[in-house]
Amino acid sequence: MSFEIHQTETPSLESYQQGLAVLRAFTGEAVGPPDNRDFALLIRTPGEPAVRGGLWAQSRWGAFYVDMVVVPEALRGTGVGTDLMTRAEAEARARGCHLMWLDTYAFQARPFYERLGFEVFARMDGPEPFYPRWFMRKLLA
């Protein structure tokens, strides 16, 4: 097989999807069909198509990974973040997941996630003010 490697700082969504398809094909051969299901809760201004924030997640093999939570600054402290996480947890349970997990940096929302029942299971150190980075989970009974 001949190949070329191209470097880019602006990979297209299409290139990501193509790479993901190759990975999922390998996974399917190794352990059976991937159990990946995407999930999103989108915050929009009524009547506007632009996404202003929300929550993006994915379930896989009984775990529910929260990839990104974005609450617009004007809505912070109003319960919107808690609502997003509560809805995500309900979806995780509906999918039969046994845990939720996520990661957050020092300047982000560790105390918020702890109030919702998440606990740190790993820590990665690095330069301040960004690090430490915490990996957190919540077991679902």
N, CA, C and O of each residue as an XYZ file, in Angstrom:
564
protein
N       0.849     -1.181      0.000
C       0.000      0.000      0.000
C       0.892      1.240      0.000
O       1.744      1.399      0.874
N       0.693      2.105     -0.971
C       1.432      3.367     -0.942
C       0.546      4.416     -0.278
O      -0.681      4.332     -0.331
N       1.182      5.404      0.348
C       0.407      6.422      1.056
C       1.202      7.712      1.151
O       2.414      7.740      0.939
N       0.494      8.762      1.472
C       1.073     10.076      1.753
C       0.484     10.557      3.072
O      -0.652     10.223      3.406
N       1.244     11.330      3.811
C       0.755     11.937      5.041
C       0.701     13.434      4.830
O       1.705     14.061      4.492
N      -0.478     14.008      5.032
C      -0.678     15.444      4.879
C      -0.920     16.071      6.240
O      -1.725     15.565      7.022
N      -0.238     17.156      6.529
C      -0.414     17.866      7.785
C      -1.317     19.059      7.559
O      -1.186     19.768      6.561
N      -2.252     19.282      8.507
C      -3.143     20.439      8.388
C      -3.566     20.925      9.769
O      -3.690     20.138     10.708
N      -3.778     22.192      9.875
C      -4.328     22.770     11.095
C      -5.822     23.038     10.938
O      -6.472     23.554     11.847
N      -6.351     22.683      9.783
C      -7.777     22.896      9.515
C      -8.396     21.635      8.904
O      -8.857     21.658      7.763
N      -8.407     20.535      9.667
C      -9.000     19.318      9.106
C     -10.498     19.504      8.897
O     -11.170     20.150      9.702
N     -11.004     18.948      7.838
C     -12.429     19.072      7.548
C     -13.227     18.070      8.377
O     -12.692     17.059      8.831
N     -14.488     18.359      8.565
C     -15.377     17.424      9.239
C     -15.425     16.116      8.449
O     -15.482     15.032      9.030
N     -15.401     16.229      7.130
C     -15.421     15.039      6.279
C     -14.200     14.153      6.542
O     -14.334     12.931      6.591
N     -13.013     14.747      6.712
C     -11.818     13.946      6.972
C     -11.930     13.231      8.317
O     -11.512     12.081      8.444
N     -12.486     13.897      9.308
C     -12.697     13.277     10.621
C     -13.645     12.089     10.492
O     -13.386     11.013     11.031
N     -14.734     12.294      9.777
C     -15.721     11.226      9.605
C     -15.127     10.035      8.851
O     -15.448      8.886      9.155
N     -14.272     10.302      7.880
C     -13.617      9.217      7.143
C     -12.677      8.428      8.063
O     -12.656      7.198      8.032
N     -11.908      9.143      8.872
C     -11.021      8.466      9.818
C     -11.809      7.657     10.842
O     -11.425      6.542     11.192
N     -12.908      8.223     11.318
C     -13.756      7.528     12.274
C     -14.341      6.255     11.673
O     -14.459      5.241     12.360
N     -14.703      6.302     10.415
C     -15.236      5.112      9.735
C     -14.188      3.991      9.700
O     -14.525      2.823      9.895
N     -12.927      4.341      9.453
C     -11.853      3.341      9.440
C     -11.691      2.742     10.839
O     -11.574      1.526     10.990
N     -11.686      3.598     11.854
C     -11.549      3.117     13.233
C     -12.720      2.218     13.626
O     -12.519      1.175     14.249
N     -13.925      2.611     13.270
C     -15.099      1.804     13.619
C     -15.098      0.469     12.878
O     -15.576     -0.529     13.417
N     -14.574      0.431     11.662
C     -14.462     -0.833     10.929
C     -13.490     -1.766     11.653
O     -13.775     -2.952     11.815
N     -12.344     -1.233     12.088
C     -11.381     -2.030     12.849
C     -12.010     -2.549     14.133
O     -11.875     -3.726     14.469
N     -12.705     -1.656     14.855
C     -13.351     -2.030     16.110
C     -14.355     -3.148     15.878
O     -14.423     -4.104     16.650
N     -15.135     -3.022     14.810
C     -16.115     -4.048     14.483
C     -15.490     -5.407     14.263
O     -16.040     -6.426     14.680
N     -14.347     -5.424     13.612
C     -13.642     -6.683     13.377
C     -13.038     -7.236     14.666
O     -12.976     -8.452     14.850
N     -12.592     -6.351     15.560
C     -11.910     -6.789     16.782
C     -12.880     -7.251     17.869
O     -12.640     -8.271     18.514
N     -13.975     -6.512     18.079
C     -14.860     -6.815     19.213
C     -16.341     -6.774     18.868
O     -17.184     -6.840     19.763
N     -16.664     -6.667     17.609
C     -18.067     -6.585     17.214
C     -18.447     -5.147     16.894
O     -17.653     -4.227     17.087
N     -19.651     -4.964     16.410
C     -20.073     -3.628     15.990
C     -19.934     -2.590     17.108
O     -20.313     -2.858     18.249
N     -19.402     -1.423     16.794
C     -19.295     -0.365     17.801
C     -20.685      0.021     18.314
O     -21.664      0.052     17.568
N     -20.729      0.308     19.589
C     -21.975      0.698     20.235
C     -21.967      2.211     20.456
O     -22.314      2.681     21.539
N     -21.578      2.962     19.450
C     -21.478      4.414     19.573
C     -22.800      5.059     19.193
O     -23.336      4.813     18.113
N     -23.323      5.889     20.092
C     -24.517      6.673     19.778
C     -24.283      8.090     20.264
O     -24.000      8.319     21.440
N     -24.403      9.032     19.352
C     -24.213     10.436     19.690
C     -25.449     10.993     20.382
O     -26.540     10.431     20.289
N     -25.255     12.110     21.081
C     -26.335     12.788     21.791
C     -25.972     14.257     21.898
O     -24.806     14.589     22.111
N     -26.937     15.133     21.754
C     -26.695     16.562     21.925
C     -27.953     17.251     22.424
O     -29.072     16.870     22.080
N     -27.747     18.263     23.234
C     -28.779     19.191     23.662
C     -28.301     20.566     23.201
O     -27.258     21.034     23.656
N     -29.026     21.207     22.328
C     -28.577     22.454     21.705
C     -29.328     23.649     22.267
O     -30.554     23.632     22.371
N     -28.583     24.688     22.629
C     -29.172     25.940     23.098
C     -29.198     26.894     21.917
O     -28.165     27.183     21.313
N     -30.386     27.379     21.598
C     -30.564     28.338     20.506
C     -31.450     29.476     20.974
O     -32.280     29.294     21.864
N     -31.282     30.634     20.388
C     -32.205     31.742     20.576
C     -33.435     31.436     19.737
O     -33.300     31.087     18.565
N     -34.649     31.559     20.310
C     -35.855     31.252     19.526
C     -35.857     31.975     18.173
O     -35.616     33.179     18.086
N     -36.136     31.202     17.131
C     -36.194     31.749     15.781
C     -34.858     31.886     15.088
O     -34.807     32.295     13.928
N     -33.773     31.555     15.769
C     -32.432     31.667     15.191
C     -31.832     30.280     14.999
O     -31.972     29.437     15.885
N     -31.173     30.012     13.883
C     -30.591     28.679     13.660
C     -29.250     28.448     14.370
O     -28.849     27.302     14.573
N     -28.561     29.526     14.747
C     -27.215     29.387     15.334
C     -27.283     28.738     16.715
O     -28.153     29.059     17.525
N     -26.366     27.835     16.961
C     -26.235     27.199     18.264
C     -25.420     28.123     19.161
O     -24.339     28.570     18.779
N     -25.938     28.406     20.350
C     -25.281     29.309     21.298
C     -24.571     28.555     22.418
O     -23.777     29.129     23.164
N     -24.869     27.262     22.523
C     -24.278     26.435     23.570
C     -24.983     25.097     23.582
O     -25.742     24.771     22.669
N     -24.726     24.322     24.629
C     -25.392     23.046     24.755
C     -24.494     21.991     25.363
O     -23.507     22.298     26.031
N     -24.852     20.745     25.120
C     -24.121     19.600     25.638
C     -23.993     18.586     24.516
O     -24.966     18.294     23.820
N     -22.788     18.049     24.339
C     -22.512     17.024     23.332
C     -21.924     15.817     24.052
O     -21.021     15.945     24.879
N     -22.455     14.643     23.721
C     -22.029     13.427     24.411
C     -22.116     12.239     23.467
O     -22.579     12.346     22.331
N     -21.657     11.105     23.975
C     -21.711      9.864     23.202
C     -21.750      8.692     24.178
O     -21.012      8.664     25.162
N     -22.616      7.734     23.894
C     -22.604      6.499     24.679
C     -21.826      5.446     23.909
O     -21.868      5.377     22.681
N     -21.113      4.627     24.678
C     -20.330      3.542     24.070
C     -20.101      2.468     25.129
O     -19.555      2.746     26.197
N     -20.517      1.257     24.831
C     -20.262      0.092     25.680
C     -20.656      0.329     27.135
O     -19.919     -0.040     28.049
N     -21.797      0.933     27.345
C     -22.324      1.102     28.695
C     -21.835      2.326     29.437
O     -22.191      2.523     30.599
N     -21.032      3.147     28.798
C     -20.559      4.390     29.415
C     -21.070      5.567     28.589
O     -21.236      5.456     27.374
N     -21.313      6.681     29.247
C     -21.834      7.878     28.600
C     -20.803      8.986     28.797
O     -20.644      9.499     29.905
N     -20.101      9.357     27.721
C     -19.042     10.357     27.780
C     -19.592     11.725     27.410
O     -20.111     11.916     26.310
N     -19.479     12.680     28.333
C     -19.881     14.061     28.077
C     -18.651     14.777     27.530
O     -17.705     15.063     28.264
N     -18.680     15.059     26.242
C     -17.534     15.646     25.553
C     -17.426     17.152     25.777
O     -16.329     17.680     25.962
N     -18.569     17.843     25.761
C     -18.513     19.300     25.846
C     -19.819     19.834     26.414
O     -20.905     19.423     26.006
N     -19.694     20.761     27.364
C     -20.831     21.490     27.910
C     -20.511     22.972     27.755
O     -19.484     23.449     28.237
N     -21.395     23.690     27.080
C     -21.197     25.114     26.857
C     -22.476     25.845     27.262
O     -23.531     25.649     26.659
N     -22.370     26.688     28.288
C     -23.497     27.513     28.701
C     -23.128     28.959     28.410
O     -22.121     29.450     28.921
N     -23.927     29.657     27.593
C     -23.621     31.056     27.300
C     -23.501     31.854     28.603
O     -24.228     31.609     29.566
N     -22.588     32.793     28.612
C     -22.310     33.560     29.823
C     -23.569     34.157     30.443
O     -23.706     34.158     31.667
N     -24.485     34.660     29.632
C     -25.712     35.279     30.150
C     -26.609     34.277     30.876
O     -27.477     34.675     31.652
N     -26.407     32.981     30.631
C     -27.246     31.954     31.253
C     -26.556     31.226     32.409
O     -27.174     30.387     33.064
N     -25.293     31.535     32.661
C     -24.580     30.856     33.742
C     -25.177     31.253     35.089
O     -25.525     32.411     35.317
N     -25.285     30.270     35.968
C     -25.839     30.518     37.293
C     -27.362     30.520     37.332
O     -27.954     30.827     38.367
N     -27.997     30.183     36.222
C     -29.465     30.194     36.160
C     -30.075     28.801     36.217
O     -31.297     28.665     36.176
N     -29.254     27.773     36.311
C     -29.751     26.404     36.335
C     -29.723     25.707     34.989
O     -30.068     24.529     34.900
N     -29.319     26.408     33.941
C     -29.291     25.805     32.611
C     -28.275     24.664     32.549
O     -28.565     23.611     31.981
N     -27.095     24.862     33.123
C     -26.084     23.802     33.120
C     -26.571     22.565     33.855
O     -26.371     21.443     33.390
N     -27.206     22.765     34.998
C     -27.761     21.643     35.755
C     -28.833     20.942     34.943
O     -28.899     19.713     34.931
N     -29.671     21.707     34.266
C     -30.709     21.119     33.419
C     -30.088     20.280     32.302
O     -30.557     19.175     32.028
N     -29.054     20.787     31.662
C     -28.383     20.025     30.600
C     -27.857     18.697     31.141
O     -28.064     17.644     30.538
N     -27.172     18.763     32.287
C     -26.592     17.548     32.857
C     -27.663     16.580     33.351
O     -27.491     15.366     33.242
N     -28.754     17.093     33.884
C     -29.857     16.232     34.330
C     -30.480     15.516     33.147
O     -30.779     14.324     33.227
N     -30.678     16.232     32.053
C     -31.222     15.613     30.844
C     -30.256     14.571     30.274
O     -30.679     13.508     29.818
N     -28.960     14.884     30.304
C     -27.958     13.932     29.803
C     -27.945     12.672     30.665
O     -27.848     11.563     30.139
N     -28.042     12.834     31.965
C     -28.065     11.667     32.844
C     -29.302     10.819     32.577
O     -29.214      9.591     32.549
N     -30.448     11.452     32.381
C     -31.664     10.701     32.058
C     -31.479      9.905     30.773
O     -31.918      8.759     30.681
N     -30.827     10.512     29.776
C     -30.574      9.818     28.515
C     -29.599      8.660     28.720
O     -29.783      7.583     28.152
N     -28.560      8.880     29.531
C     -27.599      7.814     29.816
C     -28.305      6.622     30.460
O     -28.061      5.472     30.094
N     -29.164      6.902     31.405
C     -29.908      5.822     32.066
C     -30.835      5.120     31.067
O     -30.938      3.893     31.071
N     -31.504      5.896     30.216
C     -32.405      5.309     29.216
C     -31.644      4.400     28.255
O     -32.206      3.435     27.737
N     -30.375      4.703     28.016
C     -29.542      3.877     27.138
C     -28.919      2.690     27.871
O     -28.201      1.892     27.269
N     -29.192      2.578     29.161
C     -28.663      1.459     29.939
C     -27.211      1.627     30.349
O     -26.537      0.642     30.649
N     -26.724      2.847     30.366
C     -25.326      3.086     30.740
C     -25.141      2.906     32.249
O     -26.035      3.213     33.037
N     -23.966      2.404     32.635
C     -23.648      2.197     34.040
C     -22.837      3.344     34.645
O     -22.677      3.419     35.863
N     -22.330      4.231     33.798
C     -21.617      5.402     34.306
C     -21.596      6.516     33.275
O     -21.782      6.298     32.078
N     -21.360      7.731     33.792
C     -21.102      8.902     32.951
C     -19.682      9.344     33.285
O     -19.219      9.168     34.412
N     -18.997      9.915     32.306
C     -17.678     10.461     32.591
C     -17.407     11.674     31.725
O     -18.052     11.878     30.697
N     -16.436     12.485     32.156
C     -16.077     13.726     31.468
C     -14.709     14.161     31.955
O     -14.137     13.546     32.855
N     -14.194     15.209     31.367
C     -12.963     15.803     31.875
C     -13.134     17.313     31.916
O     -13.909     17.892     31.154
N     -12.390     17.937     32.827
C     -12.482     19.380     33.017
C     -11.131     19.909     33.494
O     -10.413     19.231     34.228
N     -10.796     21.113     33.074
C      -9.528     21.743     33.450
C      -9.693     22.597     34.712
O     -10.810     22.862     35.157
N      -8.566     23.016     35.272
C      -8.550     23.805     36.508
C      -9.414     25.064     36.408
O     -10.041     25.459     37.391
N      -9.453     25.693     35.246
C     -10.192     26.954     35.104
C     -11.649     26.735     34.736
O     -12.383     27.695     34.504
N     -12.070     25.484     34.682
C     -13.431     25.194     34.259
C     -14.329     24.849     35.448
O     -14.388     25.624     36.403
N     -15.021     23.726     35.422
C     -16.195     23.541     36.274
C     -16.150     22.342     37.219
O     -17.187     21.723     37.460
N     -14.985     21.995     37.760
C     -14.939     20.833     38.655
C     -15.960     20.919     39.793
O     -16.683     19.947     40.006
N     -16.061     22.037     40.541
C     -17.040     22.089     41.638
C     -18.487     21.886     41.164
O     -19.293     21.282     41.871
N     -18.804     22.383     39.993
C     -20.145     22.189     39.428
C     -20.433     20.701     39.249
O     -21.494     20.223     39.651
N     -19.499     19.967     38.650
C     -19.702     18.540     38.425
C     -19.740     17.769     39.743
O     -20.493     16.803     39.870
N     -18.939     18.182     40.720
C     -18.971     17.517     42.027
C     -20.337     17.694     42.690
O     -20.840     16.759     43.314
N     -20.938     18.862     42.566
C     -22.281     19.083     43.121
C     -23.311     18.156     42.486
O     -24.335     17.843     43.094
N     -23.033     17.717     41.252
C     -23.946     16.814     40.547
C     -23.633     15.345     40.801
O     -24.249     14.465     40.199
N     -22.675     15.074     41.693
C     -22.363     13.700     42.058
C     -21.183     13.077     41.345
O     -20.947     11.877     41.492
N     -20.434     13.852     40.574
C     -19.253     13.325     39.899
C     -18.075     13.321     40.864
O     -17.982     14.164     41.755
N     -17.167     12.346     40.670
C     -15.959     12.249     41.479
C     -14.745     12.121     40.566
O     -14.839     11.586     39.461
N     -13.611     12.616     41.037
C     -12.368     12.530     40.272
C     -11.856     11.097     40.314
O     -11.762     10.492     41.382
N     -11.524     10.553     39.130
C     -10.893      9.227     39.096
C      -9.484      9.285     38.525
O      -8.747      8.302     38.603
N      -9.099     10.417     37.952
C      -7.728     10.578     37.463
C      -7.419     12.064     37.336
O      -8.314     12.896     37.191
N      -6.134     12.371     37.393
C      -5.675     13.754     37.300
C      -4.452     13.786     36.398
O      -3.580     12.921     36.474
N      -4.406     14.801     35.543
C      -3.236     15.018     34.701
C      -2.686     16.404     35.030
O      -3.411     17.398     34.970
N      -1.411     16.462     35.376
C      -0.786     17.732     35.712
C      -0.150     18.361     34.493
O       0.166     17.682     33.517
N       0.032     19.662     34.562
C       0.643     20.425     33.489
C       0.789     21.865     33.955
O       0.636     22.153     35.142
N       1.083     22.764     33.037
C       1.332     24.154     33.424
C       0.061     24.876     33.878
O      -1.013     24.713     33.298
N       0.219     25.676     34.932
C      -0.872     26.546     35.385
C      -1.039     27.663     34.371
O      -0.061     27.967     33.688
N      -2.158     28.283     34.218
C      -3.388     28.131     34.992
C      -4.340     27.088     34.401
O      -5.473     26.954     34.863
N      -3.889     26.355     33.390
C      -4.768     25.417     32.694
C      -4.962     24.129     33.475
O      -6.077     23.621     33.589
N      -3.889     23.618     34.000
C      -3.900     22.340     34.699
C      -3.967     22.571     36.197
O      -3.668     23.672     36.660
N      -4.349     21.567     36.961
C      -4.546     20.197     36.550
C      -5.820     20.005     35.728
O      -6.729     20.835     35.730
N      -5.842     18.890     35.036
C      -7.021     18.447     34.285
C      -7.553     17.234     35.037
O      -6.813     16.298     35.338
N      -8.848     17.268     35.334
C      -9.456     16.182     36.094
C     -10.360     15.362     35.207
O     -11.086     15.894     34.367
N     -10.307     14.058     35.404
C     -11.209     13.117     34.736
C     -12.183     12.666     35.818
O     -11.782     12.193     36.881
N     -13.465     12.824     35.525
C     -14.488     12.620     36.549
C     -15.533     11.610     36.063
O     -15.772     11.466     34.864
N     -16.143     10.922     37.022
C     -17.174      9.948     36.672
C     -18.300     10.012     37.695
O     -18.146     10.495     38.817
N     -19.430      9.501     37.248
C     -20.595      9.338     38.122
C     -21.156      7.962     37.837
O     -21.557      7.663     36.713
N     -21.181      7.130     38.856
C     -21.738      5.789     38.692
C     -23.258      5.898     38.702
O     -23.835      6.612     39.523
N     -23.895      5.188     37.789
C     -25.349      5.205     37.684
C     -25.879      3.876     38.221
O     -25.556      2.815     37.687
N     -26.677      3.934     39.258
C     -27.204      2.707     39.871
C     -28.394      2.177     39.101
O     -28.963      1.151     39.474
